[in-house]
C-alpha cells in the first residue's frame, strides 16, 4: 500500500495511500522535525530533531537506528544501507581546527560512523555535499578538494580511484545502472572553455564521453534510469548578447556507450524551464521558450518525436512507469496542470487547476498525483491534495504550516483496470478544480464595475470631446495665448458663416501641443498593451518592464496639456 509523509510545524505523520489516508504508527518526534526523508528504495524513513536523528521502518514503524546527531540535512545510499548526516561546520574550541561535520553511518550498526569528512558547504544541488554511491553501493565518490574527486570502496576507507582536474570541479553526478560512470562539470580557466567529462567508475582514468560548452556558469546533470545517457542543461546568469534579462540556456546530450555528444536543437527562443527523462530511458522531454512555452519530446538520438501545443507551462514529470506525463505551470504561473497519455499518441487526458502549488509528484503506482502548498514559499493555504490521473479530486488535508511532503518510493506495476476509489469525505465541501475564467482586456480602475466603455482609441475620444465645455484652466489659458498671437500677427480666423468656427481635427493636428498629446497617447497605448501581456503571464524584457513604470509620468504630462480620460 502506498504511503506519504508530511512534515508540519508541530507534527510529522505518515499516512497510508489512496483509499485509506489514516496515519501509521511509528515513534514520532517529541520536538518538531528539522528534516524528514525516505530512502531511495523506500525501505527506510528518517527524521532529525534538535537532539538526534532517528531511522524507522516505514512498514512496521519499528526504530532501526538512533544517531546522536542533530542533523541539518540527511541523505541515504541507494539501498538504504548507509545514512549521511550533515551539520553546520564549526571549529574545535581547543585546537581551533575545523571538526568533521559530514558523517556516514551504517543503519544496521549506528554505534559509530563508518566515515567522517569535513564538508563546509552543501553545494548547489541535492546530494552534491554528500557521498554519492553507485547503484550497487560498491563504491562511493566524494569531492575532497576543489579539483579532486576520489572513489572509495564500500568501506569508505580505501581509495579505488582518484581524479585531479586543474580547472576545478564545479559539480559531479554518479550514474545509476550496472555500469556506473560519473559526469563532471569544469568551468574552465585561463581562456579554456567550460566542459563536461564522463569517466568510468571506479578507476576515473577513462573518458567515456565529453562535450565543450559554448557558455556555461552552472549546469544541471541528469542521467537516465539505465545510466547510458546524460543530459546537460548549461545556463548563464546573464545573456551577453542582450536579448534577454533572464540569462541563457543550452541543452546537450552525452551518450556513454558511443561517446557521442550533441547540442539539442530547440526551435523556440527563450530559456529551458524544465527537462525530464522518461523512466523507460528511451525518451526525454523539454519545456522551453518564452511564454507561452513549448514542450517537445526527443528520443535518445536527439530527434524530435512530438510537440505539444503552446501553453504557459514551466514544469514536467513522467509517471513512474512512463505511461503518463504531467506538464504544468507552477511558481509565477497560475497552476494549470495538463496530463497526457504517451500510450495513446500523447492524447490529452485532462486538465487540473492547482494554484499555489510548490511541490508535486506522481504516486509510485502511477495513477495519482500529489500537489502541496508548503512554507516558507507560501505561508497561507498550506496543505496536501491528491488527484486521480483522470482529473478526479480524491483527498485534501490542510496544515497551518507545512514544510515538506513526499511519496514513499516503491516499484509498483501500472494497473489501469483497478477501479477508482470513492473520493474522501475531505473533498465533499470543496469545489472541484475548474478551468480559470478567460482573461478580459485591461480596464483602468475608474472604468471597472460600470458600463462597457466604447472601444475607441484614447486620441479619438480626446478629439471627439467638445472644444470648450470640458477644457481645463491650462487649456483655456493656452487657447487665449494662441488667439492673442494670431491677432498680433494679423492672422485671420478660418471662414465659416461670418463667425469664428471651432477648430477642426485637421487644424488641431497642426498645433505642436496637440502633436505632443498624440505622441503621449501613443506611448500610453503601448504601456497598457504591455500590462495586458504581463497580466497574461508573458515574461517581458527588462526595458519593457521599465517602460510600464513610466505610465504615471505620461499621465501627468497629458493632464498638464489639458487631456483627461
C-alpha angles and dihedrals in degrees: 000000000000120000139180136199129224124196114202133173094271104017146047116197139170114210129194117245135260115332097027113037093178122139121261122226119253137132102283122203118263090213125044115282118246095201138356130190143165120231115255092257094042095241094115138042121196136183134179129214133181090277110033150351119248129197119198139179105251092210102050100017091231117151110248100179142002115204120191094224126107092216122201091197138014136203132182129211113242095266096035093248093125134034123199122211124197127192130179110277121255138173125249109256093221106038098027091225125129114263123228105263102173110077128180117208132190106230091214093055111022097165092111135001119267091209135026126190141162112243113169098181134033096223128227100287138049111276093009090115094049137071108274114215131202115246093263092046091235092125135029123200126205136171106237098178136010091273103022129090120184128195113208128194122245092281092056087225104093129055116236095178142353134204126192120193116190090202091056131244113262097177140352137189129194116220125234120229137071097294104051123206135169127226115213128194120207120186095210128235140213094022096319115131121236117264146181119228128188118208131186116248134265102010094048089200103101121073109217097180139351141185133190111220121220095213127358136150094166137005141203112220114205124181124197117239094262093049093234099117137029129204118211119201104194116194139180126202093223130035104226091199088066094230094122140017093216100070130245133291130197127179124212134182123212122190116203102201097050097028089228123147132184144169113249111236110230112189099202123073117239142061129320105250100184142350128195138176121225112242086239088067092222098094142035135188133215132199108203147149137055116308124316083048129202128235118206133178121217135187124229091273092058095253119149109247103172141344128209125220117278113270141152097270133136107169136061138174134175121226113253093259093043096240098115134031130201119216111186144167111227135152108038091003128086100262101254113164123199121191119202130190112225089188091061102050093279092299114175110250101188147318126243131196109220108159122187093021112162097170134027137164143164120255114247090251090059095231103094138051125211119206124184140182109215140185142275090028090056123010096191132067091018115175150093132278128186124202135187113237088246089064099260115145106232112170144359134189126180126212128189090224120002118188106178143354136180145167119247108252112243139157104241124160117235113258112183093171092067109109119250112251120234115269115265119257088249090077097047095095097035125096113245118243113278132185113266120258114266114263117254127208117282115268124188117246096255091056097049122105094019138089119313111275117232111258097242127131121261091245093052091052091048094051092043092059119103108269096230110016099075101025118138123229092258092052093048090050092050091049092053090051091053092049091049091050092051091049091051092050093045094242112163120227119246111279119250127144092327093296137086108276123215114265113268125226090256092052093048089052090063092061116096092222092055090048088054090049091052091049092050092047089053090054090048092053090051092049093051091047088055090049090055091051091048092049090053090060100261116146110235129208118255092252090053092051090050090051091057090057090062094065094100091050091052092049091049092053092048091051091052088056092053098260123136134170 
